[in-house]
Amino acid sequence: MEVLLIGAAACMTALISSAWLMTFARWFPLGGVDRLAIDYKTLIRAHIDYAMMAGFGVAFYGSGVELPAAACWCVAIGGFTNPTVFVIAAFDPNFWEKAIWKIYTAATFVVTSVGFLWIAYAFVAHALRHWP
């Protein structure tokens, strides 16, 4: 289950990195960075998604429920790769038309969904086992 904390730490690092990138690109122009980050709204989506995924990882770890290791790996990996979709899209104006990114997006959504649903199942199973 500790992999959830590693995934959360990775998301927190990406969260802070994206904040610094957006701040410097907007208020302290770095030659070339402004031209690279094309879609700030999409970069903000990534920023918010990293925060949410970090929070989920920590919450799942701290839930007190023993979670399946594979489900934790899915959440840790998907929790980082899912917001990364938005980062890539912010820097690639043709992101949504490229097959490689469609495959990447689908794969990360599947991994993330499997992890979240598996953990949801584990929560329900735990609750039913401990139902009065």
N, C-alpha and C positions, 0 to 999 in steps of 0.2 A: 504493500500500500504506500510505501514511502515514495514510490515513483510519482505519486500525485503531488508531493511537495516539490520534487524536482521539476515537474511540468509547470507547477505554479510559479516557481522561481524563474523559469525560462520565460513565462508569460509576463511576469513583473519586469524582467530585464527588457523585453521587447516593448513593454508599455512605456517605460522610462526613456528608452532609446527613441521611440516614435515621438514622444513629447519633445525631447531635445531637438530632433530633426525638424519637426514642425515649427518650433520656436525659432531656431536659427534660420530656417528657410524664410520665415516671414519677417522677423525683426532684426536679424543680424545676417544679411545676405552673404552667402558663401558662393563664390563664383561657380556656377554650374548646378548647384543644388536646386535652385528655383526652377531651372529648366527641366530637371529630372522629375521632380514631384509634380505631376500634372493635375492630379485630382485630390485636393485637400479634403473634400468631404469623404472620399473613400478612405483616405488615411485616418481620418477621425473615426470612421467605422471600425477600422482595425484596432485603433487605440482603445476604444470602448470594449470591443470584443476580447482583447487581451486581458483587460481588467476583469471582465465577467468570468472568463475561463480560469484566471488565477483564483478568483473567489470560489468558484465551484470546486476546484481542486483542493483547496484548503478546507472548505466545508465538508466535502466528501471524506477527506482524511480524518477530520475531527468529529465525524458523526457518531463515532463509537460503535459502528456496525462493521463487522469483519467483511471486507469486500473481496470479490474474486480478483486475483492478480491480473488476469488478462483484461478484465474490465477496466482496472486502474490504468494499465498501459494504454488502452484505447483512449481513455479520457485524457491522459497526459500527452499522448502524441497528437490526437485530434484537437485537443484544446489549444495546442500551439500552431498546428498546421492550418486549422480552420481560419483564424484571424489573418494568417499570412496570405491567404487568398486576397484579402483586401489590400495588403501591402503591395503585392505584385501588381494588382490591378491599378493601384495609384500611380505606379511608375511605367505602366505599359498601356498606352492608349488603345491598343488593339487587343487587349487581354481577352475580352469576351468573345472574340472571333477565332481564337487560336485553339486548335484541338488539344494540344498538350495541357493548356490551362483548364480546359473543360474536363479532361481526364483527372488532373490533379484535384480540381474542385470536387468532382464526384467522389473520388477516393477519400478525401479528407472528410466530406460530409458523411460518408458511410461509416468510416472509423469512429468519428465523433458520435454519431447516432447509436451505433452498436454499444459503445462505452456507456453513454448516458442511459440508454434503455436497460442495459444489463445491471447497472447500479440501481436504477429505479426498481427493477425486479428484486434485487437483493434487499432493498429497503422494505418493500412490501412483504417479502418472505420473512424478514426479521420481525416486522411488526406483527404478522400473523402468528409466528412462533411464540411471541411474548404477549399475545392478546389475553386479557384476563379471563 
